[in-house]
Amino acid sequence: MRLCIIIVNYRTPGLVLDALDSLEGQIEAGLDEIVVVDNASGDESAERLERAIAQRGLSRLCRVVRAAKNGGFAAGVNCGIRAVESNYYLFMNADVIVRKGAIQALLAQMQAHPGVGIAGPRLEWADGTIQASCFRDHTPLSELLTAARTQPLNQFLREFELTLPVSDEPVEAQWVSFACVLIRREVIEKVGLLDEGYFMFFEDSDYCRATRAAGFRIRYCPNARVVHLRGGISEVGRQHAERQRPPRYLYESRTRYFRKGYGVLGFVMANMLWYVGRGVSFGRELVGHKAPHTWEKQWRDNWIDTFRTGT
């Protein structure tokens, strides 16, 4: 296959069908394939998707693969990779709508730049408003900046600011969001599959870091435009906006990322710098009578899985 598109479903068949509709005319039967991985939804999602695929005449292009259990996003994607041998793999959230020409734009970038192993599109809201989708690595100092949220400190340490400035031209990034991303087969052959120790979140930054270590580059391609309906597959987006306590798996993934990349001491340093930054933002909130910008109980939850052994 030239291209295998992998969509992970967990009880969101309606979103998956909308995503499939957006791919019409952008892929070719016999050359490309769509694999919908049902992550053990247990609610007849798989059956509904299979019926809809047959009714829409998409059986030559698309099939449903059933995972034995819900192991999270990385596990679902890996299930799709194992199902098809392809030159390129496009990972795509169920809550994504691919705008016309996006897939061809991503493939063109890969073909024009053989050293690029991962290419990410511009993510946007339905009205065209840009979402952050290309980044610098999570580091202990980026935790300081995220918690402090103060412009003077961001300017002083801008090399460690997580989100890269918006660009209308393709740029190199340290990682891109896996809400929608194109990956070259050679990357998977050299780096391996995604780390299934991440249930959800941080698997994209972790995999991009491993990809760079293997000698490939990461590229952000804003001419490929994709609508990302944040919150469609996870409550974390809404919880973040409302400062509610997110699920445990987010913190488990955060701990895994820092311990894997920086060791236990690096993880502890990340948390200590987060407290320093939080002290800055807390003082500003007291003076300005503002609501906190951090999640509920984040000061405590950042330590989840600190003493877990193994990988």
RODO-2510 file (C-alpha; in nm, 4 decimals, decimal comma):
residues 311
     n   res          X          Y          Z
     1     m     0,0000     0,0000     0,0000
     2     r     0,1020     0,3603    -0,0538
     3     l    -0,0919     0,4900     0,2457
     4     c    -0,2685     0,3328     0,5412
     5     i    -0,4982     0,5628     0,7387
     6     i    -0,5564     0,4471     1,0949
     7     i    -0,8535     0,5776     1,2934
     8     v    -0,8956     0,4612     1,6530
     9     n    -1,2537     0,4326     1,7740
    10     y    -1,3781     0,4030     2,1291
    11     r    -1,7535     0,4507     2,1419
    12     t    -1,7493     0,7341     1,8861
    13     p    -1,8850     0,5722     1,5668
    14     g    -2,0631     0,8910     1,4590
    15     l    -1,7381     1,0879     1,4674
    16     v    -1,5579     0,8116     1,2792
    17     l    -1,8184     0,8198     1,0019
    18     d    -1,7799     1,1984     0,9715
    19     a    -1,4037     1,1493     0,9486
    20     l    -1,4510     0,8890     0,6761
    21     d    -1,6765     1,1260     0,4823
    22     s    -1,4005     1,3890     0,4867
    23     l    -1,1613     1,1436     0,3173
    24     e    -1,3836     1,1022     0,0114
    25     g    -1,1888     1,1778    -0,3054
    26     q    -0,8557     1,2002    -0,1226
    27     i    -0,7560     0,8339    -0,1340
    28     e    -0,7587     0,5636    -0,4011
    29     a    -0,8782     0,2036    -0,3759
    30     g    -0,5989    -0,0468    -0,4397
    31     l    -0,3372     0,2119    -0,3488
    32     d    -0,4577     0,3257    -0,0079
    33     e    -0,6503     0,1669     0,2778
    34     i    -0,8360     0,2874     0,5882
    35     v    -0,8232     0,0763     0,9029
    36     v    -1,0688     0,1639     1,1777
    37     v    -0,9465     0,0067     1,5017
    38     d    -1,2272    -0,0489     1,7487
    39     n    -1,0662    -0,0367     2,0919
    40     a    -1,2986    -0,2907     2,2538
    41     s    -1,5816    -0,0361     2,2742
    42     g    -1,8313    -0,2939     2,4001
    43     d    -2,1278    -0,0909     2,2738
    44     e    -2,1805    -0,2273     1,9204
    45     s    -1,9643     0,0493     1,7726
    46     a    -1,7789    -0,2019     1,5583
    47     e    -2,0996    -0,3517     1,4204
    48     r    -2,2433    -0,0095     1,3449
    49     l    -1,9270     0,0932     1,1636
    50     e    -1,9137    -0,2274     0,9609
    51     r    -2,2751    -0,1809     0,8490
    52     a    -2,2181     0,1834     0,7570
    53     i    -1,9002     0,1043     0,5632
    54     a    -2,0845    -0,1607     0,3605
    55     q    -2,3872     0,0645     0,3005
    56     r    -2,1662     0,3484     0,1767
    57     g    -1,9778     0,1202    -0,0609
    58     l    -1,6480     0,1725     0,1195
    59     s    -1,5587    -0,1929     0,1706
    60     r    -1,2826    -0,1795    -0,0937
    61     l    -1,1229     0,1108     0,0924
    62     c    -1,1989     0,0560     0,4581
    63     r    -1,2260    -0,2214     0,7142
    64     v    -1,2748    -0,2509     1,0882
    65     v    -1,0153    -0,4256     1,3025
    66     r    -1,1209    -0,5199     1,6547
    67     a    -0,8686    -0,4844     1,9354
    68     a    -0,8897    -0,7457     2,2100
    69     k    -0,8896    -0,4757     2,4787
    70     n    -0,8861    -0,0984     2,5152
    71     g    -0,5171    -0,0350     2,5687
    72     g    -0,5394     0,3342     2,4793
    73     f    -0,4467     0,5380     2,1740
    74     a    -0,0945     0,4032     2,1217
    75     a    -0,2116     0,0422     2,1485
    76     g    -0,4951     0,1081     1,9053
    77     v    -0,2635     0,2676     1,6504
    78     n    -0,0186    -0,0213     1,6819
    79     c    -0,3033    -0,2630     1,6138
    80     g    -0,3702    -0,0784     1,2877
    81     i    -0,0028    -0,0752     1,1891
    82     r     0,0221    -0,4502     1,2386
    83     a    -0,2807    -0,5028     1,0141
    84     v    -0,1361    -0,3401     0,6994
    85     e     0,2060    -0,3008     0,5373
    86     s     0,2279     0,0445     0,3849
    87     n     0,4825     0,3038     0,2743
    88     y     0,3158     0,5709     0,4890
    89     y     0,0817     0,5643     0,7873
    90     l    -0,1582     0,8452     0,8700
    91     f    -0,2787     0,8390     1,2311
    92     m    -0,6049     1,0243     1,2678
    93     n    -0,8272     1,0892     1,5687
    94     a    -1,1960     1,0122     1,5340
    95     d    -1,2682     1,3804     1,6035
    96     v    -1,0784     1,4984     1,2947
    97     i    -1,2154     1,6281     0,9642
    98     v    -0,9592     1,6312     0,6842
    99     r    -0,9916     1,9310     0,4548
   100     k    -0,9559     1,8776     0,0801
   101     g    -0,6000     1,8381    -0,0403
   102     a    -0,4521     1,7844     0,3054
   103     i    -0,3371     1,4283     0,2497
   104     q    -0,1749     1,5080    -0,0835
   105     a     0,0003     1,8070     0,0742
   106     l     0,1458     1,5881     0,3495
   107     l     0,2576     1,3192     0,1043
   108     a     0,4167     1,5859    -0,1159
   109     q     0,6199     1,7136     0,1792
   110     m     0,7437     1,3627     0,2523
   111     q     0,8399     1,3013    -0,1083
   112     a     1,0179     1,6378    -0,1352
   113     h     1,2082     1,5914     0,1928
   114     p     1,3377     1,2330     0,2308
   115     g     1,4937     1,3130     0,5696
   116     v     1,1551     1,3984     0,7199
   117     g     1,0133     1,1044     0,9096
   118     i     0,6997     1,2641     1,0532
   119     a     0,4817     1,5388     0,9050
   120     g     0,1994     1,7116     1,0873
   121     p    -0,0742     1,9305     0,9357
   122     r    -0,2141     2,2568     1,0604
   123     l    -0,4862     2,1798     1,3137
   124     e    -0,7741     2,4234     1,3326
   125     w    -1,1256     2,4712     1,4610
   126     a    -1,4190     2,4419     1,2218
   127     d    -1,4155     2,8209     1,1712
   128     g    -1,0500     2,8131     1,0631
   129     t    -0,9031     2,9392     1,3908
   130     i    -0,5568     2,7848     1,4314
   131     q    -0,4850     2,5383     1,7105
   132     a    -0,1390     2,4774     1,8522
   133     s    -0,0034     2,1693     1,6808
   134     c     0,3783     2,1968     1,6650
   135     f     0,5980     2,2174     1,9688
   136     r     0,9313     2,2068     2,1434
   137     d     1,0019     1,9176     2,3769
   138     h     0,8508     1,8962     2,7231
   139     t     1,1390     1,9716     2,9597
   140     p     1,1715     2,0635     3,3281
   141     l     1,2066     2,4278     3,2221
   142     s     0,8975     2,4094     3,0022
   143     e     0,7093     2,2990     3,3165
   144     l     0,8274     2,6175     3,4869
   145     l     0,6966     2,8295     3,1995
   146     t     0,3663     2,6425     3,1719
   147     a     0,2947     2,6862     3,5421
   148     a     0,4109     3,0496     3,5609
   149     r     0,2353     3,1691     3,2452
   150     t     0,4048     3,5073     3,2476
   151     q     0,5311     3,6795     2,9333
   152     p     0,8579     3,8229     3,0734
   153     l     0,9673     3,4760     3,1827
   154     n     0,8590     3,3309     2,8472
   155     q     1,0731     3,5884     2,6694
   156     f     1,3741     3,5161     2,8900
   157     l     1,3444     3,1382     2,8395
   158     r     1,1770     3,1320     2,4995
   159     e     1,3971     2,8431     2,3809
   160     f     1,2094     2,6281     2,6319
   161     e     0,8582     2,7535     2,5613
   162     l     0,6465     2,4536     2,4634
   163     t     0,4386     2,5919     2,1755
   164     l     0,6176     2,7103     1,8632
   165     p     0,5066     3,0417     1,7067
   166     v     0,2386     3,0155     1,4385
   167     s     0,3896     2,9880     1,0918
   168     d     0,2308     2,9948     0,7475
   169     e     0,5342     2,8186     0,6022
   170     p     0,6586     2,4648     0,6705
   171     v     0,8967     2,4575     0,9673
   172     e     1,0986     2,1992     1,1565
   173     a     0,9559     2,1119     1,4981
   174     q     1,0637     1,8873     1,7830
   175     w     0,7223     1,7229     1,7916
   176     v     0,3788     1,7553     1,6352
   177     s     0,0370     1,6526     1,7606
   178     f    -0,0694     1,2988     1,6763
   179     a    -0,4329     1,4088     1,6432
   180     c    -0,3418     1,3789     1,2756
   181     v     0,0056     1,2900     1,1563
   182     l     0,1809     1,1191     0,8642
   183     i     0,4675     0,8793     0,9426
   184     r     0,7109     0,7178     0,7045
   185     r     0,7374     0,3368     0,7188
   186     e     1,1145     0,3587     0,7658
   187     v     1,0603     0,5407     1,0946
   188     i     0,8505     0,2557     1,2311
   189     e     1,1041     0,0010     1,1070
   190     k     1,3859     0,1844     1,2859
   191     v     1,2125     0,3215     1,5964
   192     g     0,9473     0,0546     1,6461
   193     l     0,5820     0,0853     1,7369
   194     l     0,4389     0,3460     1,9734
   195     d     0,5019     0,2934     2,3447
   196     e     0,1873     0,1270     2,4784
   197     g     0,2816     0,2332     2,8303
   198     y     0,1052     0,5594     2,7409
   199     f    -0,2703     0,5174     2,7572
   200     m    -0,3326     0,8651     2,6166
   201     f    -0,1236     1,1857     2,5962
   202     f     0,2542     1,2310     2,5687
   203     e     0,2878     0,9346     2,3311
   204     d     0,3279     1,1800     2,0426
   205     s     0,6064     1,3863     2,2017
   206     d     0,7788     1,0668     2,3174
   207     y     0,7659     0,9070     1,9721
   208     c     0,8846     1,2223     1,7978
   209     r     1,1800     1,2424     2,0357
   210     a     1,2719     0,8817     1,9517
   211     t     1,2280     0,9582     1,5808
   212     r     1,4707     1,2499     1,6005
   213     a     1,7185     1,0357     1,7913
   214     a     1,7013     0,7867     1,5035
   215     g     1,8124     1,0586     1,2599
   216     f     1,4800     1,1709     1,1091
   217     r     1,3321     1,5207     1,1108
   218     i     0,9866     1,6390     1,2158
   219     r     0,8060     1,8848     0,9885
   220     y     0,4997     2,1034     1,0386
   221     c     0,3045     2,1567     0,7147
   222     p     0,0475     2,4385     0,7494
   223     n    -0,0718     2,4056     0,3881
   224     a    -0,2280     2,0719     0,4936
   225     r    -0,5311     2,1764     0,6960
   226     v    -0,7289     1,9546     0,9302
   227     v    -1,0216     2,0354     1,1584
   228     h    -0,9708     1,8996     1,5099
   229     l    -1,2863     1,8902     1,7195
   230     r    -1,1098     1,8860     2,0555
   231     g    -1,3013     1,7025     2,3237
   232     g    -1,4745     1,4682     2,0825
   233     i    -1,2887     1,1593     2,2031
   234     s    -1,1770     1,2702     2,5489
   235     e    -1,3108     1,4908     2,8267
   236     v    -0,9650     1,6332     2,8964
   237     g    -1,0096     1,9311     2,6624
   238     r    -1,3254     2,0423     2,8393
   239     q    -1,1745     1,9693     3,1796
   240     h    -0,8730     2,1810     3,0929
   241     a    -1,0906     2,4734     2,9861
   242     e    -1,2932     2,4495     3,3078
   243     r    -0,9882     2,3729     3,5280
   244     q    -1,1417     2,0480     3,6422
   245     r    -0,9357     1,7519     3,7583
   246     p    -0,8341     1,5431     3,4541
   247     p    -0,8212     1,1611     3,4535
   248     r    -0,5358     0,9786     3,6200
   249     y    -0,3978     0,8479     3,2917
   250     l    -0,2869     1,1976     3,1886
   251     y    -0,0594     1,2208     3,4912
   252     e     0,0583     0,8633     3,4486
   253     s     0,1633     0,9552     3,0939
   254     r     0,3334     1,2750     3,2118
   255     t     0,5322     1,0838     3,4746
   256     r     0,6290     0,8164     3,2219
   257     y     0,7488     1,0789     2,9752
   258     f     0,9726     1,2639     3,2198
   259     r     1,1097     0,9517     3,3870
   260     k     1,1793     0,7911     3,0492
   261     g     1,3467     1,0969     2,9000
   262     y     1,5135     1,2595     3,2008
   263     g     1,5313     0,9928     3,4692
   264     v     1,3833     1,0078     3,8180
   265     l     1,5883     1,3150     3,9115
   266     g     1,4748     1,4925     3,5961
   267     f     1,1142     1,4121     3,6790
   268     v     1,1569     1,5484     4,0324
   269     m     1,3218     1,8607     3,8881
   270     a     1,0280     1,9084     3,6495
   271     n     0,7875     1,9018     3,9427
   272     m     1,0016     2,1342     4,1539
   273     l     1,0199     2,3872     3,8717
   274     w     0,6451     2,3530     3,8228
   275     y     0,6016     2,4610     4,1865
   276     v     0,8288     2,7602     4,1293
   277     g     0,6224     2,8627     3,8276
   278     r     0,3006     2,8036     4,0148
   279     g     0,4236     3,0358     4,2886
   280     v     0,4640     3,3095     4,0289
   281     s     0,1164     3,2612     3,8815
   282     f    -0,0453     3,2189     4,2239
   283     g     0,0909     3,5554     4,3390
   284     r    -0,0371     3,7194     4,0226
   285     e    -0,3803     3,5619     4,0730
   286     l    -0,3995     3,6880     4,4311
   287     v    -0,3149     4,0431     4,3290
   288     g    -0,5451     4,0444     4,0286
   289     h    -0,8251     3,8409     4,1917
   290     k    -0,8078     3,5942     3,9041
   291     a    -0,9134     3,2315     3,8921
   292     p    -0,6280     2,9767     3,8844
   293     h    -0,5173     2,8578     3,5415
   294     t    -0,3957     2,5171     3,6623
   295     w    -0,6030     2,2024     3,7009
   296     e    -0,7759     2,1122     4,0222
   297     k    -0,5337     1,9236     4,2555
   298     q    -0,2552     1,9447     3,9980
   299     w    -0,0054     2,0348     4,2709
   300     r    -0,0596     1,6843     4,4091
   301     d    -0,1431     1,4821     4,0994
   302     n     0,1865     1,5731     3,9300
   303     w     0,3449     1,3094     4,1573
   304     i     0,1227     1,0229     4,0389
   305     d     0,3284     0,7100     3,9576
   306     t     0,6483     0,8592     4,1013
   307     f     0,7529     0,5331     4,2640
   308     r     0,6253     0,2955     4,0003
   309     t     0,8851     0,0423     3,8922
   310     g     0,9302    -0,1042     3,5464
   311     t     0,8260     0,0431     3,2113
***
